[in-house]
């Protein structure tokens, strides 16, 4: 019965969100129909391919951690790493939302908040996460996480330099970010896999 209540609430809240978006688009946006336009497409399949790949990779840690947390809450409700998995899902989910909806760009346009300030805030949140779960992280293959975070930092620094051109500057920013998410996705995949195995052997 509990799962049916959850499904009903999710559908009700989603419906209310759609209504709110329709009202906003009708009175303040471009048009209601614009809400359902397909994403920008190009005739050449390679344009934006790695950017979309990066966004897809960003979804992997969030999905894996959220699914794992759901399993652990059922198998080991008081598991010592349940909170770590949940916070990992929330942190990576926030990053995913930012990458998909480009929140930092809107903050620049509408609130005048520089991208560097937004990056620093995200960095502080990530540092707080690392400090809070430092002992748990030490027991995991954290070199993957450190590699991913380091590569992401390189990509952010290159982006902040505002290098001219579209070829080399794009590669210098995009390739580190792409491989950062590959390593971060692998990290959380291994961590969640290990947690599920441990929950089966040591319930």
C-alpha positions, 0 to 999 in steps of 0.5 A: 500500500505504501508504494501506491501512495508514493506513486500517487504523490509523485504523479500529483506533484509532477502534474502540479509542476507541469501546471506551474510551468504551463502558467509560467510559459503562458504569461512570462515565457515564450509560449506553452508549445515551447515547453515541448519542443524537441532539443536542439538537433543538427544535421551532423551527428558529431556536433555536440556528441561528446557534450551529450555523452558527458551529460549521460555519464553525469546521470550514471552516479545519480541513478546508481546511488539512488537505486543502491540506497533504495535497495540498502534501505530494504536489505539493511535499513541501519547500514552504516554507509546508507547515508553516504550513498544517499548524500552521494546521490543528492550531490551528483544529482545536483551536479546533473541538474546543473549540467542539463539545465545550465543553472550557472548560466542563468545565474549569470544572466538573471542574477549577475552571479559570476560563474567563478562564484557558482563554481566556488559554491559547488566546490565548497559543497563537494569539500564538505561532502568529502570531509563529512565522509572522509573515513568512508571514502578512504575505504573505497577506491578513492583514487578514481574519485580524486582523478575525476575531481582533478580532471574536472578542476582542470576543465573548469580552469581552462573554461575560466581562462576564456581561450580564443578559438573553437577547436583546441580550447574546446578540447582542452576543456571538454576532454578533461571533463569527459574523462572526469565523469568517466572516472567518477561514474566508475567510482560510484559504480564500484562503491555501490556494487561493493555495498550491495555485495556486503549487504548480502553477506553481512546483513 
